[in-house]
């Protein structure tokens, strides 16, 4: 489009001014085709702002994986290349090491080799422990940008065999868990880079929980003469709850307090092994133990594409949906719904979409006693973009809460906050 925004920048802006670009979306890898597309519109070589390993939209993860995914043939197409790192300066150095080498010589860049070198450079006295820990902290998990990284590639075949009951594979999972716990203890005692360990500490503690959970579910599947199955079952349930409580403690960011480790392969595999063991035990003993593995009392569903992957966190009595850093295209009749595992008593609800006078464009409903009850919405008098639920929501015993765009048109909003409180 000759009259579009990018063409206007290209034709009207001084040619000595560089224009930064994040790729085809806010968080995206860069390739030859996309560089040719942007450069032809801004009439100069784009200056790349790569949003990796930044984690301000997935603060529940710490990103220790390699830097990869960008084209090795774009050196002549860019005027510059910078990385947006995490808030964790030391931990970011693993990825930054690779990004530096990538920009130095793209064609010769090897992400895996550089990743290992970066780990060795960051913690030379304990690099093997850091590498073991980092294996479970590469992926971003579900997020509104849909940007994912490989994690657990070395576990996939073992995991697939283990959940089919392969005894050798289950034992290999156990070995991996023992190695992970050993690595965490070594790192927690490391004094050579205190700031790095301070940054990693919440995830190191969660990784120890993950490892303990793994060894427990392995014993549940193997049969154990030292600890009976019911005690192992209770231990596994206890660790599930401990992981949940650590995720929702005060040791992490106020808006996104989660602490997640190994969520792409290891944790889902351990949950499947837990369910497998419980199902087998129930079948053999005529019992009815719950085989539900993951402890999370709230579930989010939405037909708004940019919202459906946003994680939920709990802090004290407040339930929060993680904010999004991009404009949300909320289609007419689009909804976001929160369902709770058990009926809860509500004690207030509000949301902020950074748009004034928007309360009458949405409908809030609460499912109480199996019936959807509408709740009034009004703009906050002090904060002109904050929407408050009516006081009739207080004291309602609810199983679900749903917010729907009833404006009859598609809306563009910012998802700054969305939370409710329980008694």
ABEGO torsion letter per residue (X at the ends): XAABAAAAAAAABBAABBBBBAEABABBBBBAAAAAAAAAAAGBBBBBBBBOABAAABAABBBABBBBGBBAAAAAABABBBBBBBABAAAAAAAAAAAAAAAABAAABBAAAAAAAAAAAABAAAAAAAAAAAAABABAEBBAAGBBBBBGAAAAAAAAAAAAGBAAAAAAAAAAAAAAAAAAAAAAABAABAAAAAAAAAAAAAAAAAAAAAAAAAAAAAEBAABBAAAAAAAAAAAAAAAAAAAABAABBAABABBBBGAAAAAAAAAAAAAAAAAAAAAAAGBABBABABBBABBBBBABAAAAABBBBBBEABBBBBBBABBBBBBBGBBBBBBBABBBBBBEBBBBAGBBGAAAABBBBBBBGGBBBBBBBBBBAABAABBBBBAAABGBBBABBBBBBAAGBBBBBBBABBBBBBX
